Amino acid sequence: MRQYEIRSGRRTVKIQNSVSAQQAVVDYVRSFGSPEDEIRIVGIDSVMWRGARFTAFPVLADPISAG
């Protein structure tokens, strides 16, 4: 499991734990109770839902706090 930053445009909307970027962004959108047929996968890390695009980015470890 890793942490992914879910973004809508340039704005971070949530940090989501998941096994992949695509699963993280799908799980985020499904958390709103969205039916599967409303979610369109548009990339390995992106979906469209009700006109909005959501993208997952891996959270990088902060080298200062990791050391």
PDB file of N, CA, C and O in Angstrom:
ATOM      1  N   MET A   1       0.848  -1.186   0.000  1.00  0.00           N
ATOM      2  CA  MET A   1       0.000   0.000   0.000  1.00  0.00           C
ATOM      3  C   MET A   1       0.887   1.241   0.000  1.00  0.00           C
ATOM      4  O   MET A   1       1.952   1.270   0.616  1.00  0.00           O
ATOM      5  N   ARG A   2       0.421   2.250  -0.700  1.00  0.00           N
ATOM      6  CA  ARG A   2       1.087   3.552  -0.715  1.00  0.00           C
ATOM      7  C   ARG A   2       0.071   4.665  -0.570  1.00  0.00           C
ATOM      8  O   ARG A   2      -1.138   4.448  -0.658  1.00  0.00           O
ATOM      9  N   GLN A   3       0.579   5.841  -0.349  1.00  0.00           N
ATOM     10  CA  GLN A   3      -0.292   7.005  -0.276  1.00  0.00           C
ATOM     11  C   GLN A   3      -0.275   7.729  -1.609  1.00  0.00           C
ATOM     12  O   GLN A   3       0.769   7.893  -2.241  1.00  0.00           O
ATOM     13  N   TYR A   4      -1.472   8.162  -2.024  1.00  0.00           N
ATOM     14  CA  TYR A   4      -1.629   8.931  -3.254  1.00  0.00           C
ATOM     15  C   TYR A   4      -2.371  10.215  -2.930  1.00  0.00           C
ATOM     16  O   TYR A   4      -3.308  10.237  -2.133  1.00  0.00           O
ATOM     17  N   GLU A   5      -1.925  11.278  -3.570  1.00  0.00           N
ATOM     18  CA  GLU A   5      -2.571  12.577  -3.466  1.00  0.00           C
ATOM     19  C   GLU A   5      -3.599  12.644  -4.591  1.00  0.00           C
ATOM     20  O   GLU A   5      -3.240  12.538  -5.764  1.00  0.00           O
ATOM     21  N   ILE A   6      -4.854  12.815  -4.250  1.00  0.00           N
ATOM     22  CA  ILE A   6      -5.913  12.930  -5.256  1.00  0.00           C
ATOM     23  C   ILE A   6      -6.095  14.416  -5.538  1.00  0.00           C
ATOM     24  O   ILE A   6      -6.311  15.216  -4.628  1.00  0.00           O
ATOM     25  N   ARG A   7      -6.005  14.764  -6.810  1.00  0.00           N
ATOM     26  CA  ARG A   7      -6.131  16.168  -7.208  1.00  0.00           C
ATOM     27  C   ARG A   7      -7.291  16.357  -8.176  1.00  0.00           C
ATOM     28  O   ARG A   7      -7.599  15.503  -9.007  1.00  0.00           O
ATOM     29  N   SER A   8      -7.914  17.515  -8.027  1.00  0.00           N
ATOM     30  CA  SER A   8      -8.906  17.990  -8.975  1.00  0.00           C
ATOM     31  C   SER A   8      -8.320  19.285  -9.513  1.00  0.00           C
ATOM     32  O   SER A   8      -8.294  20.301  -8.818  1.00  0.00           O
ATOM     33  N   GLY A   9      -7.853  19.244 -10.745  1.00  0.00           N
ATOM     34  CA  GLY A   9      -7.089  20.369 -11.275  1.00  0.00           C
ATOM     35  C   GLY A   9      -5.768  20.436 -10.540  1.00  0.00           C
ATOM     36  O   GLY A   9      -5.052  19.438 -10.449  1.00  0.00           O
ATOM     37  N   ARG A  10      -5.434  21.621 -10.007  1.00  0.00           N
ATOM     38  CA  ARG A  10      -4.192  21.754  -9.234  1.00  0.00           C
ATOM     39  C   ARG A  10      -4.428  21.640  -7.733  1.00  0.00           C
ATOM     40  O   ARG A  10      -3.488  21.736  -6.944  1.00  0.00           O
ATOM     41  N   ARG A  11      -5.664  21.437  -7.344  1.00  0.00           N
ATOM     42  CA  ARG A  11      -6.026  21.402  -5.922  1.00  0.00           C
ATOM     43  C   ARG A  11      -6.028  19.969  -5.390  1.00  0.00           C
ATOM     44  O   ARG A  11      -6.650  19.086  -5.982  1.00  0.00           O
ATOM     45  N   THR A  12      -5.334  19.738  -4.278  1.00  0.00           N
ATOM     46  CA  THR A  12      -5.362  18.433  -3.621  1.00  0.00           C
ATOM     47  C   THR A  12      -6.656  18.328  -2.823  1.00  0.00           C
ATOM     48  O   THR A  12      -6.983  19.206  -2.025  1.00  0.00           O
ATOM     49  N   VAL A  13      -7.391  17.228  -3.054  1.00  0.00           N
ATOM     50  CA  VAL A  13      -8.667  17.058  -2.364  1.00  0.00           C
ATOM     51  C   VAL A  13      -8.614  15.975  -1.294  1.00  0.00           C
ATOM     52  O   VAL A  13      -9.447  15.958  -0.388  1.00  0.00           O
ATOM     53  N   LYS A  14      -7.622  15.055  -1.392  1.00  0.00           N
ATOM     54  CA  LYS A  14      -7.537  13.989  -0.388  1.00  0.00           C
ATOM     55  C   LYS A  14      -6.224  13.238  -0.541  1.00  0.00           C
ATOM     56  O   LYS A  14      -5.652  13.170  -1.629  1.00  0.00           O
ATOM     57  N   ILE A  15      -5.757  12.674   0.569  1.00  0.00           N
ATOM     58  CA  ILE A  15      -4.668  11.704   0.543  1.00  0.00           C
ATOM     59  C   ILE A  15      -5.329  10.342   0.726  1.00  0.00           C
ATOM     60  O   ILE A  15      -6.042  10.118   1.705  1.00  0.00           O
ATOM     61  N   GLN A  16      -5.093   9.439  -0.213  1.00  0.00           N
ATOM     62  CA  GLN A  16      -5.782   8.148  -0.251  1.00  0.00           C
ATOM     63  C   GLN A  16      -4.753   7.025  -0.235  1.00  0.00           C
ATOM     64  O   GLN A  16      -3.786   7.068  -0.995  1.00  0.00           O
ATOM     65  N   ASN A  17      -4.944   6.032   0.609  1.00  0.00           N
ATOM     66  CA  ASN A  17      -4.098   4.835   0.598  1.00  0.00           C
ATOM     67  C   ASN A  17      -4.664   3.838  -0.394  1.00  0.00           C
ATOM     68  O   ASN A  17      -5.872   3.602  -0.431  1.00  0.00           O
ATOM     69  N   SER A  18      -3.776   3.246  -1.207  1.00  0.00           N
ATOM     70  CA  SER A  18      -4.237   2.274  -2.190  1.00  0.00           C
ATOM     71  C   SER A  18      -3.059   1.484  -2.743  1.00  0.00           C
ATOM     72  O   SER A  18      -1.900   1.771  -2.444  1.00  0.00           O
ATOM     73  N   VAL A  19      -3.383   0.476  -3.561  1.00  0.00           N
ATOM     74  CA  VAL A  19      -2.357  -0.362  -4.179  1.00  0.00           C
ATOM     75  C   VAL A  19      -1.848   0.222  -5.492  1.00  0.00           C
ATOM     76  O   VAL A  19      -0.769  -0.152  -5.953  1.00  0.00           O
ATOM     77  N   SER A  20      -2.614   1.143  -6.107  1.00  0.00           N
ATOM     78  CA  SER A  20      -2.191   1.763  -7.364  1.00  0.00           C
ATOM     79  C   SER A  20      -2.843   3.140  -7.488  1.00  0.00           C
ATOM     80  O   SER A  20      -3.815   3.452  -6.800  1.00  0.00           O
ATOM     81  N   ALA A  21      -2.287   3.945  -8.374  1.00  0.00           N
ATOM     82  CA  ALA A  21      -2.836   5.282  -8.607  1.00  0.00           C
ATOM     83  C   ALA A  21      -4.272   5.194  -9.134  1.00  0.00           C
ATOM     84  O   ALA A  21      -5.153   5.927  -8.685  1.00  0.00           O
ATOM     85  N   GLN A  22      -4.491   4.298 -10.080  1.00  0.00           N
ATOM     86  CA  GLN A  22      -5.840   4.169 -10.652  1.00  0.00           C
ATOM     87  C   GLN A  22      -6.844   3.725  -9.594  1.00  0.00           C
ATOM     88  O   GLN A  22      -7.951   4.259  -9.531  1.00  0.00           O
ATOM     89  N   GLN A  23      -6.477   2.768  -8.778  1.00  0.00           N
ATOM     90  CA  GLN A  23      -7.399   2.302  -7.742  1.00  0.00           C
ATOM     91  C   GLN A  23      -7.675   3.398  -6.723  1.00  0.00           C
ATOM     92  O   GLN A  23      -8.796   3.520  -6.229  1.00  0.00           O
ATOM     93  N   ALA A  24      -6.656   4.196  -6.404  1.00  0.00           N
ATOM     94  CA  ALA A  24      -6.833   5.297  -5.449  1.00  0.00           C
ATOM     95  C   ALA A  24      -7.865   6.304  -5.949  1.00  0.00           C
ATOM     96  O   ALA A  24      -8.745   6.724  -5.197  1.00  0.00           O
ATOM     97  N   VAL A  25      -7.755   6.685  -7.212  1.00  0.00           N
ATOM     98  CA  VAL A  25      -8.665   7.702  -7.745  1.00  0.00           C
ATOM     99  C   VAL A  25     -10.074   7.131  -7.940  1.00  0.00           C
ATOM    100  O   VAL A  25     -11.058   7.842  -7.733  1.00  0.00           O
ATOM    101  N   VAL A  26     -10.181   5.872  -8.331  1.00  0.00           N
ATOM    102  CA  VAL A  26     -11.502   5.241  -8.458  1.00  0.00           C
ATOM    103  C   VAL A  26     -12.163   5.126  -7.085  1.00  0.00           C
ATOM    104  O   VAL A  26     -13.349   5.422  -6.940  1.00  0.00           O
ATOM    105  N   ASP A  27     -11.403   4.699  -6.082  1.00  0.00           N
ATOM    106  CA  ASP A  27     -11.960   4.582  -4.729  1.00  0.00           C
ATOM    107  C   ASP A  27     -12.419   5.935  -4.200  1.00  0.00           C
ATOM    108  O   ASP A  27     -13.448   6.024  -3.530  1.00  0.00           O
ATOM    109  N   TYR A  28     -11.667   6.982  -4.496  1.00  0.00           N
ATOM    110  CA  TYR A  28     -12.057   8.325  -4.054  1.00  0.00           C
ATOM    111  C   TYR A  28     -13.410   8.714  -4.646  1.00  0.00           C
ATOM    112  O   TYR A  28     -14.296   9.158  -3.917  1.00  0.00           O
ATOM    113  N   VAL A  29     -13.574   8.554  -5.935  1.00  0.00           N
ATOM    114  CA  VAL A  29     -14.836   8.933  -6.586  1.00  0.00           C
ATOM    115  C   VAL A  29     -15.975   8.038  -6.115  1.00  0.00           C
ATOM    116  O   VAL A  29     -17.094   8.512  -5.919  1.00  0.00           O
ATOM    117  N   ARG A  30     -15.704   6.759  -5.933  1.00  0.00           N
ATOM    118  CA  ARG A  30     -16.754   5.840  -5.471  1.00  0.00           C
ATOM    119  C   ARG A  30     -17.186   6.153  -4.045  1.00  0.00           C
ATOM    120  O   ARG A  30     -18.290   5.787  -3.644  1.00  0.00           O
ATOM    121  N   SER A  31     -16.335   6.824  -3.274  1.00  0.00           N
ATOM    122  CA  SER A  31     -16.696   7.167  -1.895  1.00  0.00           C
ATOM    123  C   SER A  31     -17.881   8.141  -1.842  1.00  0.00           C
ATOM    124  O   SER A  31     -18.489   8.315  -0.786  1.00  0.00           O
ATOM    125  N   PHE A  32     -18.209   8.771  -2.967  1.00  0.00           N
ATOM    126  CA  PHE A  32     -19.370   9.654  -3.040  1.00  0.00           C
ATOM    127  C   PHE A  32     -20.649   8.887  -3.349  1.00  0.00           C
ATOM    128  O   PHE A  32     -21.718   9.486  -3.466  1.00  0.00           O
ATOM    129  N   GLY A  33     -20.549   7.566  -3.482  1.00  0.00           N
ATOM    130  CA  GLY A  33     -21.712   6.755  -3.803  1.00  0.00           C
ATOM    131  C   GLY A  33     -22.003   6.715  -5.290  1.00  0.00           C
ATOM    132  O   GLY A  33     -23.110   6.378  -5.708  1.00  0.00           O
ATOM    133  N   SER A  34     -21.004   7.061  -6.083  1.00  0.00           N
ATOM    134  CA  SER A  34     -21.176   7.101  -7.537  1.00  0.00           C
ATOM    135  C   SER A  34     -21.310   5.698  -8.118  1.00  0.00           C
ATOM    136  O   SER A  34     -20.522   4.813  -7.786  1.00  0.00           O
ATOM    137  N   PRO A  35     -22.303   5.488  -8.986  1.00  0.00           N
ATOM    138  CA  PRO A  35     -22.395   4.200  -9.666  1.00  0.00           C
ATOM    139  C   PRO A  35     -21.229   4.032 -10.651  1.00  0.00           C
ATOM    140  O   PRO A  35     -20.709   5.008 -11.193  1.00  0.00           O
ATOM    141  N   GLU A  36     -20.847   2.814 -10.861  1.00  0.00           N
ATOM    142  CA  GLU A  36     -19.715   2.478 -11.727  1.00  0.00           C
ATOM    143  C   GLU A  36     -19.850   3.075 -13.127  1.00  0.00           C
ATOM    144  O   GLU A  36     -18.851   3.481 -13.719  1.00  0.00           O
ATOM    145  N   ASP A  37     -21.081   3.136 -13.668  1.00  0.00           N
ATOM    146  CA  ASP A  37     -21.253   3.616 -15.041  1.00  0.00           C
ATOM    147  C   ASP A  37     -21.073   5.133 -15.184  1.00  0.00           C
ATOM    148  O   ASP A  37     -21.056   5.637 -16.307  1.00  0.00           O
ATOM    149  N   GLU A  38     -20.939   5.871 -14.075  1.00  0.00           N
ATOM    150  CA  GLU A  38     -20.680   7.315 -14.146  1.00  0.00           C
ATOM    151  C   GLU A  38     -19.185   7.635 -14.158  1.00  0.00           C
ATOM    152  O   GLU A  38     -18.801   8.772 -14.435  1.00  0.00           O
ATOM    153  N   ILE A  39     -18.347   6.657 -13.864  1.00  0.00           N
ATOM    154  CA  ILE A  39     -16.898   6.879 -13.774  1.00  0.00           C
ATOM    155  C   ILE A  39     -16.261   6.448 -15.093  1.00  0.00           C
ATOM    156  O   ILE A  39     -16.447   5.317 -15.542  1.00  0.00           O
ATOM    157  N   ARG A  40     -15.509   7.362 -15.707  1.00  0.00           N
ATOM    158  CA  ARG A  40     -14.801   7.064 -16.953  1.00  0.00           C
ATOM    159  C   ARG A  40     -13.300   7.091 -16.696  1.00  0.00           C
ATOM    160  O   ARG A  40     -12.756   8.121 -16.299  1.00  0.00           O
ATOM    161  N   ILE A  41     -12.638   5.980 -16.916  1.00  0.00           N
ATOM    162  CA  ILE A  41     -11.187   5.923 -16.756  1.00  0.00           C
ATOM    163  C   ILE A  41     -10.564   6.565 -17.986  1.00  0.00           C
ATOM    164  O   ILE A  41     -10.844   6.159 -19.114  1.00  0.00           O
ATOM    165  N   VAL A  42      -9.710   7.577 -17.766  1.00  0.00           N
ATOM    166  CA  VAL A  42      -9.100   8.298 -18.887  1.00  0.00           C
ATOM    167  C   VAL A  42      -7.581   8.173 -18.889  1.00  0.00           C
ATOM    168  O   VAL A  42      -6.916   8.774 -19.732  1.00  0.00           O
ATOM    169  N   GLY A  43      -7.030   7.415 -17.973  1.00  0.00           N
ATOM    170  CA  GLY A  43      -5.587   7.204 -17.920  1.00  0.00           C
ATOM    171  C   GLY A  43      -5.247   6.246 -16.804  1.00  0.00           C
ATOM    172  O   GLY A  43      -6.125   5.792 -16.070  1.00  0.00           O
ATOM    173  N   ILE A  44      -3.961   5.938 -16.678  1.00  0.00           N
ATOM    174  CA  ILE A  44      -3.570   4.989 -15.641  1.00  0.00           C
ATOM    175  C   ILE A  44      -3.688   5.582 -14.245  1.00  0.00           C
ATOM    176  O   ILE A  44      -3.595   4.868 -13.246  1.00  0.00           O
ATOM    177  N   ASP A  45      -3.893   6.898 -14.184  1.00  0.00           N
ATOM    178  CA  ASP A  45      -4.004   7.561 -12.883  1.00  0.00           C
ATOM    179  C   ASP A  45      -5.127   8.595 -12.853  1.00  0.00           C
ATOM    180  O   ASP A  45      -5.174   9.423 -11.943  1.00  0.00           O
ATOM    181  N   SER A  46      -6.033   8.561 -13.833  1.00  0.00           N
ATOM    182  CA  SER A  46      -7.062   9.612 -13.942  1.00  0.00           C
ATOM    183  C   SER A  46      -8.432   9.048 -14.294  1.00  0.00           C
ATOM    184  O   SER A  46      -8.561   8.062 -15.020  1.00  0.00           O
ATOM    185  N   VAL A  47      -9.459   9.718 -13.746  1.00  0.00           N
ATOM    186  CA  VAL A  47     -10.839   9.408 -14.114  1.00  0.00           C
ATOM    187  C   VAL A  47     -11.602  10.710 -14.322  1.00  0.00           C
ATOM    188  O   VAL A  47     -11.217  11.764 -13.817  1.00  0.00           O
ATOM    189  N   MET A  48     -12.682  10.611 -15.070  1.00  0.00           N
ATOM    190  CA  MET A  48     -13.638  11.707 -15.223  1.00  0.00           C
ATOM    191  C   MET A  48     -14.908  11.262 -14.511  1.00  0.00           C
ATOM    192  O   MET A  48     -15.332  10.112 -14.618  1.00  0.00           O
ATOM    193  N   TRP A  49     -15.503  12.201 -13.783  1.00  0.00           N
ATOM    194  CA  TRP A  49     -16.741  11.926 -13.086  1.00  0.00           C
ATOM    195  C   TRP A  49     -17.558  13.204 -13.041  1.00  0.00           C
ATOM    196  O   TRP A  49     -17.121  14.204 -12.472  1.00  0.00           O
ATOM    197  N   ARG A  50     -18.732  13.175 -13.632  1.00  0.00           N
ATOM    198  CA  ARG A  50     -19.649  14.324 -13.661  1.00  0.00           C
ATOM    199  C   ARG A  50     -18.960  15.605 -14.116  1.00  0.00           C
ATOM    200  O   ARG A  50     -19.172  16.675 -13.544  1.00  0.00           O
ATOM    201  N   GLY A  51     -18.136  15.482 -15.149  1.00  0.00           N
ATOM    202  CA  GLY A  51     -17.489  16.637 -15.743  1.00  0.00           C
ATOM    203  C   GLY A  51     -16.185  17.057 -15.093  1.00  0.00           C
ATOM    204  O   GLY A  51     -15.531  17.982 -15.576  1.00  0.00           O
ATOM    205  N   ALA A  52     -15.792  16.409 -14.021  1.00  0.00           N
ATOM    206  CA  ALA A  52     -14.544  16.751 -13.328  1.00  0.00           C
ATOM    207  C   ALA A  52     -13.515  15.647 -13.555  1.00  0.00           C
ATOM    208  O   ALA A  52     -13.847  14.463 -13.621  1.00  0.00           O
ATOM    209  N   ARG A  53     -12.265  16.067 -13.671  1.00  0.00           N
ATOM    210  CA  ARG A  53     -11.174  15.098 -13.811  1.00  0.00           C
ATOM    211  C   ARG A  53     -10.424  15.023 -12.488  1.00  0.00           C
ATOM    212  O   ARG A  53     -10.061  16.044 -11.904  1.00  0.00           O
ATOM    213  N   PHE A  54     -10.201  13.807 -12.028  1.00  0.00           N
ATOM    214  CA  PHE A  54      -9.455  13.552 -10.805  1.00  0.00           C
ATOM    215  C   PHE A  54      -8.232  12.722 -11.162  1.00  0.00           C
ATOM    216  O   PHE A  54      -8.323  11.764 -11.930  1.00  0.00           O
ATOM    217  N   THR A  55      -7.084  13.098 -10.598  1.00  0.00           N
ATOM    218  CA  THR A  55      -5.823  12.431 -10.893  1.00  0.00           C
ATOM    219  C   THR A  55      -5.122  12.081  -9.588  1.00  0.00           C
ATOM    220  O   THR A  55      -5.170  12.844  -8.623  1.00  0.00           O
ATOM    221  N   ALA A  56      -4.466  10.913  -9.565  1.00  0.00           N
ATOM    222  CA  ALA A  56      -3.716  10.476  -8.386  1.00  0.00           C
ATOM    223  C   ALA A  56      -2.223  10.609  -8.644  1.00  0.00           C
ATOM    224  O   ALA A  56      -1.722  10.232  -9.703  1.00  0.00           O
ATOM    225  N   PHE A  57      -1.521  11.154  -7.651  1.00  0.00           N
ATOM    226  CA  PHE A  57      -0.067  11.290  -7.704  1.00  0.00           C
ATOM    227  C   PHE A  57       0.523  10.629  -6.471  1.00  0.00           C
ATOM    228  O   PHE A  57       0.003  10.825  -5.372  1.00  0.00           O
ATOM    229  N   PRO A  58       1.593   9.849  -6.612  1.00  0.00           N
ATOM    230  CA  PRO A  58       2.203   9.244  -5.420  1.00  0.00           C
ATOM    231  C   PRO A  58       2.717  10.332  -4.473  1.00  0.00           C
ATOM    232  O   PRO A  58       3.281  11.334  -4.911  1.00  0.00           O
ATOM    233  N   VAL A  59       2.514  10.119  -3.174  1.00  0.00           N
ATOM    234  CA  VAL A  59       3.060  11.030  -2.181  1.00  0.00           C
ATOM    235  C   VAL A  59       4.505  10.650  -1.967  1.00  0.00           C
ATOM    236  O   VAL A  59       4.820   9.511  -1.621  1.00  0.00           O
ATOM    237  N   LEU A  60       5.378  11.614  -2.177  1.00  0.00           N
ATOM    238  CA  LEU A  60       6.803  11.360  -2.000  1.00  0.00           C
ATOM    239  C   LEU A  60       7.183  11.576  -0.546  1.00  0.00           C
ATOM    240  O   LEU A  60       6.680  12.487   0.111  1.00  0.00           O
ATOM    241  N   ALA A  61       8.068  10.738  -0.056  1.00  0.00           N
ATOM    242  CA  ALA A  61       8.519  10.865   1.335  1.00  0.00           C
ATOM    243  C   ALA A  61       9.350  12.136   1.465  1.00  0.00           C
ATOM    244  O   ALA A  61      10.162  12.460   0.597  1.00  0.00           O
ATOM    245  N   ASP A  62       9.135  12.834   2.544  1.00  0.00           N
ATOM    246  CA  ASP A  62       9.913  14.035   2.851  1.00  0.00           C
ATOM    247  C   ASP A  62      11.276  13.589   3.359  1.00  0.00           C
ATOM    248  O   ASP A  62      11.352  12.957   4.413  1.00  0.00           O
ATOM    249  N   PRO A  63      12.376  13.903   2.629  1.00  0.00           N
ATOM    250  CA  PRO A  63      13.685  13.393   3.039  1.00  0.00           C
ATOM    251  C   PRO A  63      14.113  13.882   4.422  1.00  0.00           C
ATOM    252  O   PRO A  63      14.884  13.196   5.092  1.00  0.00           O
ATOM    253  N   ILE A  64      13.644  15.030   4.863  1.00  0.00           N
ATOM    254  CA  ILE A  64      14.025  15.537   6.177  1.00  0.00           C
ATOM    255  C   ILE A  64      13.359  14.713   7.284  1.00  0.00           C
ATOM    256  O   ILE A  64      14.013  14.339   8.258  1.00  0.00           O
ATOM    257  N   SER A  65      12.054  14.429   7.135  1.00  0.00           N
ATOM    258  CA  SER A  65      11.350  13.674   8.165  1.00  0.00           C
ATOM    259  C   SER A  65      11.631  12.174   8.058  1.00  0.00           C
ATOM    260  O   SER A  65      11.473  11.453   9.043  1.00  0.00           O
ATOM    261  N   ALA A  66      12.045  11.691   6.885  1.00  0.00           N
ATOM    262  CA  ALA A  66      12.328  10.263   6.719  1.00  0.00           C
ATOM    263  C   ALA A  66      13.686   9.896   7.313  1.00  0.00           C
ATOM    264  O   ALA A  66      13.917   8.732   7.639  1.00  0.00           O
ATOM    265  N   GLY A  67      14.591  10.871   7.461  1.00  0.00           N
ATOM    266  CA  GLY A  67      15.943  10.598   7.905  1.00  0.00           C
ATOM    267  C   GLY A  67      16.057  10.524   9.352  1.00  0.00           C
ATOM    268  O   GLY A  67      17.148  10.298   9.875  1.00  0.00           O
TER     269      GLY A  67
END
